[in-house]
Amino acid sequence: MADEFLSDLPFDFNSPSLPSSSNFGERERLRLILIGSTAGVQEMIHRQHQAGIADAGSWSRLLPVPNSDEVMSILLLYRRRE
């Protein structure tokens, strides 16, 4: 069931070319997930963009949350390991 949602993401979780932490040496992959009403998720994406945290276009499109009237959006980020 989750695969139908992952297929709509701007990257492929099952791709062998997906960057892993070992490919990035000192970088760790992080995923930010927003879940809520359509208006709430869109507002938070806009606020993140205004604050310079994440470009609004970097988030996945709004995806339905199974068995809910909510939506979700996912952002993939990398951070430098210390």
mmCIF file of the N, C-alpha and C atoms, coordinates in Angstrom:
data_MODEL
# 
_entry.id   MODEL 
# 
loop_
_atom_site.group_PDB 
_atom_site.id 
_atom_site.type_symbol 
_atom_site.label_atom_id 
_atom_site.label_alt_id 
_atom_site.label_comp_id 
_atom_site.label_asym_id 
_atom_site.label_entity_id 
_atom_site.label_seq_id 
_atom_site.pdbx_PDB_ins_code 
_atom_site.Cartn_x 
_atom_site.Cartn_y 
_atom_site.Cartn_z 
_atom_site.occupancy 
_atom_site.B_iso_or_equiv 
_atom_site.pdbx_formal_charge 
_atom_site.auth_seq_id 
_atom_site.auth_comp_id 
_atom_site.auth_asym_id 
_atom_site.auth_atom_id 
_atom_site.pdbx_PDB_model_num 
ATOM 1   N N  . MET A 1 1  ? 0.816  -1.198 0.000  1.00 0.00 ? 1  MET A N  1 
ATOM 2   C CA . MET A 1 1  ? 0.000  0.000  0.000  1.00 0.00 ? 1  MET A CA 1 
ATOM 3   C C  . MET A 1 1  ? 0.859  1.261  0.000  1.00 0.00 ? 1  MET A C  1 
ATOM 4   N N  . ALA A 1 2  ? 1.949  1.284  0.782  1.00 0.00 ? 2  ALA A N  1 
ATOM 5   C CA . ALA A 1 2  ? 2.801  2.470  0.825  1.00 0.00 ? 2  ALA A CA 1 
ATOM 6   C C  . ALA A 1 2  ? 3.466  2.736  -0.516 1.00 0.00 ? 2  ALA A C  1 
ATOM 7   N N  . ASP A 1 3  ? 3.711  1.696  -1.321 1.00 0.00 ? 3  ASP A N  1 
ATOM 8   C CA . ASP A 1 3  ? 4.362  1.879  -2.612 1.00 0.00 ? 3  ASP A CA 1 
ATOM 9   C C  . ASP A 1 3  ? 3.574  2.795  -3.527 1.00 0.00 ? 3  ASP A C  1 
ATOM 10  N N  . GLU A 1 4  ? 2.241  2.785  -3.432 1.00 0.00 ? 4  GLU A N  1 
ATOM 11  C CA . GLU A 1 4  ? 1.459  3.648  -4.299 1.00 0.00 ? 4  GLU A CA 1 
ATOM 12  C C  . GLU A 1 4  ? 1.690  5.114  -3.962 1.00 0.00 ? 4  GLU A C  1 
ATOM 13  N N  . PHE A 1 5  ? 2.030  5.432  -2.722 1.00 0.00 ? 5  PHE A N  1 
ATOM 14  C CA . PHE A 1 5  ? 2.322  6.805  -2.344 1.00 0.00 ? 5  PHE A CA 1 
ATOM 15  C C  . PHE A 1 5  ? 3.762  7.152  -2.706 1.00 0.00 ? 5  PHE A C  1 
ATOM 16  N N  . LEU A 1 6  ? 4.674  6.223  -2.494 1.00 0.00 ? 6  LEU A N  1 
ATOM 17  C CA . LEU A 1 6  ? 6.070  6.481  -2.797 1.00 0.00 ? 6  LEU A CA 1 
ATOM 18  C C  . LEU A 1 6  ? 6.281  6.704  -4.284 1.00 0.00 ? 6  LEU A C  1 
ATOM 19  N N  . SER A 1 7  ? 5.458  6.082  -5.122 1.00 0.00 ? 7  SER A N  1 
ATOM 20  C CA . SER A 1 7  ? 5.631  6.243  -6.561 1.00 0.00 ? 7  SER A CA 1 
ATOM 21  C C  . SER A 1 7  ? 5.364  7.672  -7.011 1.00 0.00 ? 7  SER A C  1 
ATOM 22  N N  . ASP A 1 8  ? 4.695  8.470  -6.196 1.00 0.00 ? 8  ASP A N  1 
ATOM 23  C CA . ASP A 1 8  ? 4.395  9.856  -6.547 1.00 0.00 ? 8  ASP A CA 1 
ATOM 24  C C  . ASP A 1 8  ? 5.468  10.832 -6.081 1.00 0.00 ? 8  ASP A C  1 
ATOM 25  N N  . LEU A 1 9  ? 6.486  10.335 -5.401 1.00 0.00 ? 9  LEU A N  1 
ATOM 26  C CA . LEU A 1 9  ? 7.528  11.204 -4.893 1.00 0.00 ? 9  LEU A CA 1 
ATOM 27  C C  . LEU A 1 9  ? 8.482  11.598 -6.011 1.00 0.00 ? 9  LEU A C  1 
ATOM 28  N N  . PRO A 1 10 ? 9.202  12.710 -5.841 1.00 0.00 ? 10 PRO A N  1 
ATOM 29  C CA . PRO A 1 10 ? 10.119 13.145 -6.893 1.00 0.00 ? 10 PRO A CA 1 
ATOM 30  C C  . PRO A 1 10 ? 11.423 12.349 -6.911 1.00 0.00 ? 10 PRO A C  1 
ATOM 31  N N  . PHE A 1 11 ? 11.483 11.240 -6.209 1.00 0.00 ? 11 PHE A N  1 
ATOM 32  C CA . PHE A 1 11 ? 12.648 10.356 -6.202 1.00 0.00 ? 11 PHE A CA 1 
ATOM 33  C C  . PHE A 1 11 ? 12.146 8.940  -6.022 1.00 0.00 ? 11 PHE A C  1 
ATOM 34  N N  . ASP A 1 12 ? 12.976 7.943  -6.322 1.00 0.00 ? 12 ASP A N  1 
ATOM 35  C CA . ASP A 1 12 ? 12.587 6.540  -6.266 1.00 0.00 ? 12 ASP A CA 1 
ATOM 36  C C  . ASP A 1 12 ? 13.313 5.863  -5.110 1.00 0.00 ? 12 ASP A C  1 
ATOM 37  N N  . PHE A 1 13 ? 12.557 5.466  -4.071 1.00 0.00 ? 13 PHE A N  1 
ATOM 38  C CA . PHE A 1 13 ? 13.166 4.823  -2.905 1.00 0.00 ? 13 PHE A CA 1 
ATOM 39  C C  . PHE A 1 13 ? 13.829 3.499  -3.261 1.00 0.00 ? 13 PHE A C  1 
ATOM 40  N N  . ASN A 1 14 ? 13.367 2.823  -4.317 1.00 0.00 ? 14 ASN A N  1 
ATOM 41  C CA . ASN A 1 14 ? 13.894 1.514  -4.673 1.00 0.00 ? 14 ASN A CA 1 
ATOM 42  C C  . ASN A 1 14 ? 15.008 1.571  -5.702 1.00 0.00 ? 14 ASN A C  1 
ATOM 43  N N  . SER A 1 15 ? 15.367 2.749  -6.147 1.00 0.00 ? 15 SER A N  1 
ATOM 44  C CA . SER A 1 15 ? 16.393 2.891  -7.170 1.00 0.00 ? 15 SER A CA 1 
ATOM 45  C C  . SER A 1 15 ? 17.770 2.608  -6.588 1.00 0.00 ? 15 SER A C  1 
ATOM 46  N N  . PRO A 1 16 ? 18.590 1.818  -7.300 1.00 0.00 ? 16 PRO A N  1 
ATOM 47  C CA . PRO A 1 16 ? 19.955 1.584  -6.815 1.00 0.00 ? 16 PRO A CA 1 
ATOM 48  C C  . PRO A 1 16 ? 20.802 2.842  -6.870 1.00 0.00 ? 16 PRO A C  1 
ATOM 49  N N  . SER A 1 17 ? 20.379 3.839  -7.648 1.00 0.00 ? 17 SER A N  1 
ATOM 50  C CA . SER A 1 17 ? 21.146 5.071  -7.743 1.00 0.00 ? 17 SER A CA 1 
ATOM 51  C C  . SER A 1 17 ? 20.750 6.096  -6.688 1.00 0.00 ? 17 SER A C  1 
ATOM 52  N N  . LEU A 1 18 ? 19.766 5.744  -5.843 1.00 0.00 ? 18 LEU A N  1 
ATOM 53  C CA . LEU A 1 18 ? 19.367 6.666  -4.775 1.00 0.00 ? 18 LEU A CA 1 
ATOM 54  C C  . LEU A 1 18 ? 20.552 6.875  -3.848 1.00 0.00 ? 18 LEU A C  1 
ATOM 55  N N  . PRO A 1 19 ? 20.902 8.115  -3.549 1.00 0.00 ? 19 PRO A N  1 
ATOM 56  C CA . PRO A 1 19 ? 22.057 8.362  -2.686 1.00 0.00 ? 19 PRO A CA 1 
ATOM 57  C C  . PRO A 1 19 ? 21.883 7.725  -1.312 1.00 0.00 ? 19 PRO A C  1 
ATOM 58  N N  . SER A 1 20 ? 22.864 7.007  -0.876 1.00 0.00 ? 20 SER A N  1 
ATOM 59  C CA . SER A 1 20 ? 22.851 6.461  0.479  1.00 0.00 ? 20 SER A CA 1 
ATOM 60  C C  . SER A 1 20 ? 23.847 7.251  1.306  1.00 0.00 ? 20 SER A C  1 
ATOM 61  N N  . SER A 1 21 ? 23.789 7.078  2.608  1.00 0.00 ? 21 SER A N  1 
ATOM 62  C CA . SER A 1 21 ? 24.725 7.814  3.456  1.00 0.00 ? 21 SER A CA 1 
ATOM 63  C C  . SER A 1 21 ? 26.161 7.434  3.134  1.00 0.00 ? 21 SER A C  1 
ATOM 64  N N  . SER A 1 22 ? 26.409 6.190  2.680  1.00 0.00 ? 22 SER A N  1 
ATOM 65  C CA . SER A 1 22 ? 27.773 5.793  2.344  1.00 0.00 ? 22 SER A CA 1 
ATOM 66  C C  . SER A 1 22 ? 28.260 6.501  1.087  1.00 0.00 ? 22 SER A C  1 
ATOM 67  N N  . ASN A 1 23 ? 27.357 6.842  0.150  1.00 0.00 ? 23 ASN A N  1 
ATOM 68  C CA . ASN A 1 23 ? 27.745 7.558  -1.052 1.00 0.00 ? 23 ASN A CA 1 
ATOM 69  C C  . ASN A 1 23 ? 28.089 9.015  -0.765 1.00 0.00 ? 23 ASN A C  1 
ATOM 70  N N  . PHE A 1 24 ? 27.615 9.535  0.340  1.00 0.00 ? 24 PHE A N  1 
ATOM 71  C CA . PHE A 1 24 ? 27.831 10.930 0.662  1.00 0.00 ? 24 PHE A CA 1 
ATOM 72  C C  . PHE A 1 24 ? 28.846 11.111 1.781  1.00 0.00 ? 24 PHE A C  1 
ATOM 73  N N  . GLY A 1 25 ? 29.511 10.047 2.186  1.00 0.00 ? 25 GLY A N  1 
ATOM 74  C CA . GLY A 1 25 ? 30.560 10.143 3.193  1.00 0.00 ? 25 GLY A CA 1 
ATOM 75  C C  . GLY A 1 25 ? 30.069 10.714 4.495  1.00 0.00 ? 25 GLY A C  1 
ATOM 76  N N  . GLU A 1 26 ? 30.232 12.012 4.650  1.00 0.00 ? 26 GLU A N  1 
ATOM 77  C CA . GLU A 1 26 ? 29.908 12.672 5.907  1.00 0.00 ? 26 GLU A CA 1 
ATOM 78  C C  . GLU A 1 26 ? 28.481 13.224 5.931  1.00 0.00 ? 26 GLU A C  1 
ATOM 79  N N  . ARG A 1 27 ? 27.633 12.776 5.017  1.00 0.00 ? 27 ARG A N  1 
ATOM 80  C CA . ARG A 1 27 ? 26.264 13.301 4.964  1.00 0.00 ? 27 ARG A CA 1 
ATOM 81  C C  . ARG A 1 27 ? 25.257 12.238 5.352  1.00 0.00 ? 27 ARG A C  1 
ATOM 82  N N  . GLU A 1 28 ? 24.230 12.673 6.029  1.00 0.00 ? 28 GLU A N  1 
ATOM 83  C CA . GLU A 1 28 ? 23.144 11.791 6.466  1.00 0.00 ? 28 GLU A CA 1 
ATOM 84  C C  . GLU A 1 28 ? 21.848 12.244 5.796  1.00 0.00 ? 28 GLU A C  1 
ATOM 85  N N  . ARG A 1 29 ? 21.096 11.296 5.254  1.00 0.00 ? 29 ARG A N  1 
ATOM 86  C CA . ARG A 1 29 ? 19.824 11.629 4.616  1.00 0.00 ? 29 ARG A CA 1 
ATOM 87  C C  . ARG A 1 29 ? 18.747 11.777 5.692  1.00 0.00 ? 29 ARG A C  1 
ATOM 88  N N  . LEU A 1 30 ? 17.956 12.831 5.583  1.00 0.00 ? 30 LEU A N  1 
ATOM 89  C CA . LEU A 1 30 ? 16.847 13.093 6.496  1.00 0.00 ? 30 LEU A CA 1 
ATOM 90  C C  . LEU A 1 30 ? 15.582 13.302 5.680  1.00 0.00 ? 30 LEU A C  1 
ATOM 91  N N  . ARG A 1 31 ? 14.446 12.912 6.246  1.00 0.00 ? 31 ARG A N  1 
ATOM 92  C CA . ARG A 1 31 ? 13.153 13.141 5.610  1.00 0.00 ? 31 ARG A CA 1 
ATOM 93  C C  . ARG A 1 31 ? 12.266 13.931 6.566  1.00 0.00 ? 31 ARG A C  1 
ATOM 94  N N  . LEU A 1 32 ? 11.756 15.041 6.084  1.00 0.00 ? 32 LEU A N  1 
ATOM 95  C CA . LEU A 1 32 ? 10.780 15.813 6.843  1.00 0.00 ? 32 LEU A CA 1 
ATOM 96  C C  . LEU A 1 32 ? 9.415  15.485 6.262  1.00 0.00 ? 32 LEU A C  1 
ATOM 97  N N  . ILE A 1 33 ? 8.461  15.205 7.118  1.00 0.00 ? 33 ILE A N  1 
ATOM 98  C CA . ILE A 1 33 ? 7.120  14.841 6.671  1.00 0.00 ? 33 ILE A CA 1 
ATOM 99  C C  . ILE A 1 33 ? 6.116  15.760 7.355  1.00 0.00 ? 33 ILE A C  1 
ATOM 100 N N  . LEU A 1 34 ? 5.296  16.402 6.555  1.00 0.00 ? 34 LEU A N  1 
ATOM 101 C CA . LEU A 1 34 ? 4.194  17.214 7.076  1.00 0.00 ? 34 LEU A CA 1 
ATOM 102 C C  . LEU A 1 34 ? 2.903  16.449 6.843  1.00 0.00 ? 34 LEU A C  1 
ATOM 103 N N  . ILE A 1 35 ? 2.086  16.333 7.870  1.00 0.00 ? 35 ILE A N  1 
ATOM 104 C CA . ILE A 1 35 ? 0.793  15.659 7.768  1.00 0.00 ? 35 ILE A CA 1 
ATOM 105 C C  . ILE A 1 35 ? -0.258 16.561 8.396  1.00 0.00 ? 35 ILE A C  1 
ATOM 106 N N  . GLY A 1 36 ? -1.348 16.769 7.685  1.00 0.00 ? 36 GLY A N  1 
ATOM 107 C CA . GLY A 1 36 ? -2.432 17.588 8.209  1.00 0.00 ? 36 GLY A CA 1 
ATOM 108 C C  . GLY A 1 36 ? -3.433 17.910 7.123  1.00 0.00 ? 36 GLY A C  1 
ATOM 109 N N  . SER A 1 37 ? -4.192 18.961 7.347  1.00 0.00 ? 37 SER A N  1 
ATOM 110 C CA . SER A 1 37 ? -5.160 19.395 6.338  1.00 0.00 ? 37 SER A CA 1 
ATOM 111 C C  . SER A 1 37 ? -4.395 19.956 5.143  1.00 0.00 ? 37 SER A C  1 
ATOM 112 N N  . THR A 1 38 ? -5.053 20.018 4.012  1.00 0.00 ? 38 THR A N  1 
ATOM 113 C CA . THR A 1 38 ? -4.423 20.578 2.815  1.00 0.00 ? 38 THR A CA 1 
ATOM 114 C C  . THR A 1 38 ? -3.944 22.002 3.082  1.00 0.00 ? 38 THR A C  1 
ATOM 115 N N  . ALA A 1 39 ? -4.797 22.816 3.674  1.00 0.00 ? 39 ALA A N  1 
ATOM 116 C CA . ALA A 1 39 ? -4.432 24.203 3.964  1.00 0.00 ? 39 ALA A CA 1 
ATOM 117 C C  . ALA A 1 39 ? -3.275 24.284 4.956  1.00 0.00 ? 39 ALA A C  1 
ATOM 118 N N  . GLY A 1 40 ? -3.300 23.438 5.969  1.00 0.00 ? 40 GLY A N  1 
ATOM 119 C CA . GLY A 1 40 ? -2.246 23.454 6.976  1.00 0.00 ? 40 GLY A CA 1 
ATOM 120 C C  . GLY A 1 40 ? -0.896 23.048 6.422  1.00 0.00 ? 40 GLY A C  1 
ATOM 121 N N  . VAL A 1 41 ? -0.863 22.000 5.623  1.00 0.00 ? 41 VAL A N  1 
ATOM 122 C CA . VAL A 1 41 ? 0.394  21.536 5.025  1.00 0.00 ? 41 VAL A CA 1 
ATOM 123 C C  . VAL A 1 41 ? 0.925  22.585 4.054  1.00 0.00 ? 41 VAL A C  1 
ATOM 124 N N  . GLN A 1 42 ? 0.059  23.138 3.221  1.00 0.00 ? 42 GLN A N  1 
ATOM 125 C CA . GLN A 1 42 ? 0.497  24.172 2.281  1.00 0.00 ? 42 GLN A CA 1 
ATOM 126 C C  . GLN A 1 42 ? 1.033  25.400 3.008  1.00 0.00 ? 42 GLN A C  1 
ATOM 127 N N  . GLU A 1 43 ? 0.395  25.783 4.098  1.00 0.00 ? 43 GLU A N  1 
ATOM 128 C CA . GLU A 1 43 ? 0.864  26.934 4.879  1.00 0.00 ? 43 GLU A CA 1 
ATOM 129 C C  . GLU A 1 43 ? 2.245  26.673 5.467  1.00 0.00 ? 43 GLU A C  1 
ATOM 130 N N  . MET A 1 44 ? 2.458  25.486 6.018  1.00 0.00 ? 44 MET A N  1 
ATOM 131 C CA . MET A 1 44 ? 3.757  25.182 6.620  1.00 0.00 ? 44 MET A CA 1 
ATOM 132 C C  . MET A 1 44 ? 4.868  25.117 5.566  1.00 0.00 ? 44 MET A C  1 
ATOM 133 N N  . ILE A 1 45 ? 4.549  24.585 4.388  1.00 0.00 ? 45 ILE A N  1 
ATOM 134 C CA . ILE A 1 45 ? 5.531  24.574 3.298  1.00 0.00 ? 45 ILE A CA 1 
ATOM 135 C C  . ILE A 1 45 ? 5.892  26.010 2.934  1.00 0.00 ? 45 ILE A C  1 
ATOM 136 N N  . HIS A 1 46 ? 4.895  26.879 2.850  1.00 0.00 ? 46 HIS A N  1 
ATOM 137 C CA . HIS A 1 46 ? 5.129  28.289 2.530  1.00 0.00 ? 46 HIS A CA 1 
ATOM 138 C C  . HIS A 1 46 ? 5.963  28.958 3.625  1.00 0.00 ? 46 HIS A C  1 
ATOM 139 N N  . ARG A 1 47 ? 5.679  28.684 4.885  1.00 0.00 ? 47 ARG A N  1 
ATOM 140 C CA . ARG A 1 47 ? 6.454  29.269 5.993  1.00 0.00 ? 47 ARG A CA 1 
ATOM 141 C C  . ARG A 1 47 ? 7.904  28.793 5.965  1.00 0.00 ? 47 ARG A C  1 
ATOM 142 N N  . GLN A 1 48 ? 8.112  27.503 5.678  1.00 0.00 ? 48 GLN A N  1 
ATOM 143 C CA . GLN A 1 48 ? 9.481  26.974 5.580  1.00 0.00 ? 48 GLN A CA 1 
ATOM 144 C C  . GLN A 1 48 ? 10.238 27.701 4.463  1.00 0.00 ? 48 GLN A C  1 
ATOM 145 N N  . HIS A 1 49 ? 9.548  27.951 3.368  1.00 0.00 ? 49 HIS A N  1 
ATOM 146 C CA . HIS A 1 49 ? 10.151 28.652 2.239  1.00 0.00 ? 49 HIS A CA 1 
ATOM 147 C C  . HIS A 1 49 ? 10.506 30.092 2.624  1.00 0.00 ? 49 HIS A C  1 
ATOM 148 N N  . GLN A 1 50 ? 9.572  30.801 3.257  1.00 0.00 ? 50 GLN A N  1 
ATOM 149 C CA . GLN A 1 50 ? 9.804  32.191 3.671  1.00 0.00 ? 50 GLN A CA 1 
ATOM 150 C C  . GLN A 1 50 ? 10.957 32.303 4.659  1.00 0.00 ? 50 GLN A C  1 
ATOM 151 N N  . ALA A 1 51 ? 11.108 31.292 5.518  1.00 0.00 ? 51 ALA A N  1 
ATOM 152 C CA . ALA A 1 51 ? 12.167 31.312 6.521  1.00 0.00 ? 51 ALA A CA 1 
ATOM 153 C C  . ALA A 1 51 ? 13.519 30.896 5.938  1.00 0.00 ? 51 ALA A C  1 
ATOM 154 N N  . GLY A 1 52 ? 13.522 30.492 4.665  1.00 0.00 ? 52 GLY A N  1 
ATOM 155 C CA . GLY A 1 52 ? 14.776 30.080 4.032  1.00 0.00 ? 52 GLY A CA 1 
ATOM 156 C C  . GLY A 1 52 ? 15.223 28.692 4.428  1.00 0.00 ? 52 GLY A C  1 
ATOM 157 N N  . ILE A 1 53 ? 14.316 27.892 4.987  1.00 0.00 ? 53 ILE A N  1 
ATOM 158 C CA . ILE A 1 53 ? 14.663 26.536 5.434  1.00 0.00 ? 53 ILE A CA 1 
ATOM 159 C C  . ILE A 1 53 ? 14.612 25.556 4.282  1.00 0.00 ? 53 ILE A C  1 
ATOM 160 N N  . ALA A 1 54 ? 13.561 25.629 3.470  1.00 0.00 ? 54 ALA A N  1 
ATOM 161 C CA . ALA A 1 54 ? 13.395 24.685 2.372  1.00 0.00 ? 54 ALA A CA 1 
ATOM 162 C C  . ALA A 1 54 ? 12.612 25.333 1.246  1.00 0.00 ? 54 ALA A C  1 
ATOM 163 N N  . ASP A 1 55 ? 13.099 25.196 0.026  1.00 0.00 ? 55 ASP A N  1 
ATOM 164 C CA . ASP A 1 55 ? 12.402 25.727 -1.131 1.00 0.00 ? 55 ASP A CA 1 
ATOM 165 C C  . ASP A 1 55 ? 11.053 25.038 -1.272 1.00 0.00 ? 55 ASP A C  1 
ATOM 166 N N  . ALA A 1 56 ? 10.020 25.791 -1.520 1.00 0.00 ? 56 ALA A N  1 
ATOM 167 C CA . ALA A 1 56 ? 8.674  25.225 -1.624 1.00 0.00 ? 56 ALA A CA 1 
ATOM 168 C C  . ALA A 1 56 ? 8.594  24.165 -2.720 1.00 0.00 ? 56 ALA A C  1 
ATOM 169 N N  . GLY A 1 57 ? 9.361  24.318 -3.787 1.00 0.00 ? 57 GLY A N  1 
ATOM 170 C CA . GLY A 1 57 ? 9.348  23.359 -4.881 1.00 0.00 ? 57 GLY A CA 1 
ATOM 171 C C  . GLY A 1 57 ? 10.066 22.056 -4.585 1.00 0.00 ? 57 GLY A C  1 
ATOM 172 N N  . SER A 1 58 ? 10.759 21.980 -3.458 1.00 0.00 ? 58 SER A N  1 
ATOM 173 C CA . SER A 1 58 ? 11.484 20.762 -3.102 1.00 0.00 ? 58 SER A CA 1 
ATOM 174 C C  . SER A 1 58 ? 10.611 19.720 -2.412 1.00 0.00 ? 58 SER A C  1 
ATOM 175 N N  . TRP A 1 59 ? 9.452  20.126 -1.947 1.00 0.00 ? 59 TRP A N  1 
ATOM 176 C CA . TRP A 1 59 ? 8.535  19.202 -1.281 1.00 0.00 ? 59 TRP A CA 1 
ATOM 177 C C  . TRP A 1 59 ? 7.817  18.354 -2.323 1.00 0.00 ? 59 TRP A C  1 
ATOM 178 N N  . SER A 1 60 ? 7.428  17.138 -1.945 1.00 0.00 ? 60 SER A N  1 
ATOM 179 C CA . SER A 1 60 ? 6.624  16.309 -2.844 1.00 0.00 ? 60 SER A CA 1 
ATOM 180 C C  . SER A 1 60 ? 5.249  16.954 -3.006 1.00 0.00 ? 60 SER A C  1 
ATOM 181 N N  . ARG A 1 61 ? 4.530  16.524 -4.023 1.00 0.00 ? 61 ARG A N  1 
ATOM 182 C CA . ARG A 1 61 ? 3.159  17.008 -4.156 1.00 0.00 ? 61 ARG A CA 1 
ATOM 183 C C  . ARG A 1 61 ? 2.358  16.475 -2.968 1.00 0.00 ? 61 ARG A C  1 
ATOM 184 N N  . LEU A 1 62 ? 1.207  17.030 -2.705 1.00 0.00 ? 62 LEU A N  1 
ATOM 185 C CA . LEU A 1 62 ? 0.374  16.567 -1.594 1.00 0.00 ? 62 LEU A CA 1 
ATOM 186 C C  . LEU A 1 62 ? -0.142 15.165 -1.892 1.00 0.00 ? 62 LEU A C  1 
ATOM 187 N N  . LEU A 1 63 ? 0.052  14.280 -0.938 1.00 0.00 ? 63 LEU A N  1 
ATOM 188 C CA . LEU A 1 63 ? -0.330 12.876 -1.080 1.00 0.00 ? 63 LEU A CA 1 
ATOM 189 C C  . LEU A 1 63 ? -1.389 12.540 -0.043 1.00 0.00 ? 63 LEU A C  1 
ATOM 190 N N  . PRO A 1 64 ? -2.384 11.743 -0.391 1.00 0.00 ? 64 PRO A N  1 
ATOM 191 C CA . PRO A 1 64 ? -3.411 11.389 0.592  1.00 0.00 ? 64 PRO A CA 1 
ATOM 192 C C  . PRO A 1 64 ? -2.837 10.469 1.673  1.00 0.00 ? 64 PRO A C  1 
ATOM 193 N N  . VAL A 1 65 ? -3.259 10.683 2.910  1.00 0.00 ? 65 VAL A N  1 
ATOM 194 C CA . VAL A 1 65 ? -2.889 9.795  4.009  1.00 0.00 ? 65 VAL A CA 1 
ATOM 195 C C  . VAL A 1 65 ? -3.931 8.673  4.033  1.00 0.00 ? 65 VAL A C  1 
ATOM 196 N N  . PRO A 1 66 ? -3.482 7.410  4.003  1.00 0.00 ? 66 PRO A N  1 
ATOM 197 C CA . PRO A 1 66 ? -4.439 6.291  3.983  1.00 0.00 ? 66 PRO A CA 1 
ATOM 198 C C  . PRO A 1 66 ? -5.400 6.345  5.168  1.00 0.00 ? 66 PRO A C  1 
ATOM 199 N N  . ASN A 1 67 ? -6.652 6.015  4.920  1.00 0.00 ? 67 ASN A N  1 
ATOM 200 C CA . ASN A 1 67 ? -7.696 5.946  5.942  1.00 0.00 ? 67 ASN A CA 1 
ATOM 201 C C  . ASN A 1 67 ? -7.840 7.244  6.731  1.00 0.00 ? 67 ASN A C  1 
ATOM 202 N N  . SER A 1 68 ? -7.699 8.375  6.050  1.00 0.00 ? 68 SER A N  1 
ATOM 203 C CA . SER A 1 68 ? -7.764 9.675  6.717  1.00 0.00 ? 68 SER A CA 1 
ATOM 204 C C  . SER A 1 68 ? -8.225 10.720 5.711  1.00 0.00 ? 68 SER A C  1 
ATOM 205 N N  . ASP A 1 69 ? -8.658 11.861 6.224  1.00 0.00 ? 69 ASP A N  1 
ATOM 206 C CA . ASP A 1 69 ? -8.973 12.962 5.328  1.00 0.00 ? 69 ASP A CA 1 
ATOM 207 C C  . ASP A 1 69 ? -7.811 13.945 5.260  1.00 0.00 ? 69 ASP A C  1 
ATOM 208 N N  . GLU A 1 70 ? -6.649 13.551 5.763  1.00 0.00 ? 70 GLU A N  1 
ATOM 209 C CA . GLU A 1 70 ? -5.457 14.390 5.764  1.00 0.00 ? 70 GLU A CA 1 
ATOM 210 C C  . GLU A 1 70 ? -4.589 14.107 4.536  1.00 0.00 ? 70 GLU A C  1 
ATOM 211 N N  . VAL A 1 71 ? -3.623 15.013 4.322  1.00 0.00 ? 71 VAL A N  1 
ATOM 212 C CA . VAL A 1 71 ? -2.632 14.847 3.262  1.00 0.00 ? 71 VAL A CA 1 
ATOM 213 C C  . VAL A 1 71 ? -1.241 14.920 3.890  1.00 0.00 ? 71 VAL A C  1 
ATOM 214 N N  . MET A 1 72 ? -0.236 14.520 3.095  1.00 0.00 ? 72 MET A N  1 
ATOM 215 C CA . MET A 1 72 ? 1.139  14.628 3.566  1.00 0.00 ? 72 MET A CA 1 
ATOM 216 C C  . MET A 1 72 ? 2.024  15.106 2.423  1.00 0.00 ? 72 MET A C  1 
ATOM 217 N N  . SER A 1 73 ? 3.159  15.670 2.792  1.00 0.00 ? 73 SER A N  1 
ATOM 218 C CA . SER A 1 73 ? 4.178  16.067 1.841  1.00 0.00 ? 73 SER A CA 1 
ATOM 219 C C  . SER A 1 73 ? 5.521  15.732 2.470  1.00 0.00 ? 73 SER A C  1 
ATOM 220 N N  . ILE A 1 74 ? 6.477  15.305 1.636  1.00 0.00 ? 74 ILE A N  1 
ATOM 221 C CA . ILE A 1 74 ? 7.772  14.836 2.129  1.00 0.00 ? 74 ILE A CA 1 
ATOM 222 C C  . ILE A 1 74 ? 8.883  15.661 1.498  1.00 0.00 ? 74 ILE A C  1 
ATOM 223 N N  . LEU A 1 75 ? 9.876  16.002 2.313  1.00 0.00 ? 75 LEU A N  1 
ATOM 224 C CA . LEU A 1 75 ? 11.054 16.728 1.860  1.00 0.00 ? 75 LEU A CA 1 
ATOM 225 C C  . LEU A 1 75 ? 12.277 15.898 2.214  1.00 0.00 ? 75 LEU A C  1 
ATOM 226 N N  . LEU A 1 76 ? 13.148 15.686 1.260  1.00 0.00 ? 76 LEU A N  1 
ATOM 227 C CA . LEU A 1 76 ? 14.381 14.944 1.476  1.00 0.00 ? 76 LEU A CA 1 
ATOM 228 C C  . LEU A 1 76 ? 15.523 15.944 1.621  1.00 0.00 ? 76 LEU A C  1 
ATOM 229 N N  . LEU A 1 77 ? 16.267 15.854 2.712  1.00 0.00 ? 77 LEU A N  1 
ATOM 230 C CA . LEU A 1 77 ? 17.385 16.750 3.004  1.00 0.00 ? 77 LEU A CA 1 
ATOM 231 C C  . LEU A 1 77 ? 18.609 15.933 3.370  1.00 0.00 ? 77 LEU A C  1 
ATOM 232 N N  . TYR A 1 78 ? 19.759 16.562 3.344  1.00 0.00 ? 78 TYR A N  1 
ATOM 233 C CA . TYR A 1 78 ? 21.000 15.928 3.808  1.00 0.00 ? 78 TYR A CA 1 
ATOM 234 C C  . TYR A 1 78 ? 21.660 16.845 4.810  1.00 0.00 ? 78 TYR A C  1 
ATOM 235 N N  . ARG A 1 79 ? 22.277 16.255 5.813  1.00 0.00 ? 79 ARG A N  1 
ATOM 236 C CA . ARG A 1 79 ? 23.026 17.051 6.789  1.00 0.00 ? 79 ARG A CA 1 
ATOM 237 C C  . ARG A 1 79 ? 24.421 16.467 6.926  1.00 0.00 ? 79 ARG A C  1 
ATOM 238 N N  . ARG A 1 80 ? 25.341 17.312 7.269  1.00 0.00 ? 80 ARG A N  1 
ATOM 239 C CA . ARG A 1 80 ? 26.720 16.876 7.462  1.00 0.00 ? 80 ARG A CA 1 
ATOM 240 C C  . ARG A 1 80 ? 26.834 16.183 8.820  1.00 0.00 ? 80 ARG A C  1 
ATOM 241 N N  . ARG A 1 81 ? 27.419 15.011 8.834  1.00 0.00 ? 81 ARG A N  1 
ATOM 242 C CA . ARG A 1 81 ? 27.641 14.308 10.108 1.00 0.00 ? 81 ARG A CA 1 
ATOM 243 C C  . ARG A 1 81 ? 28.786 14.973 10.848 1.00 0.00 ? 81 ARG A C  1 
ATOM 244 N N  . GLU A 1 82 ? 28.668 14.987 12.159 1.00 0.00 ? 82 GLU A N  1 
ATOM 245 C CA . GLU A 1 82 ? 29.732 15.614 12.972 1.00 0.00 ? 82 GLU A CA 1 
ATOM 246 C C  . GLU A 1 82 ? 30.626 14.586 13.574 1.00 0.00 ? 82 GLU A C  1 
# 
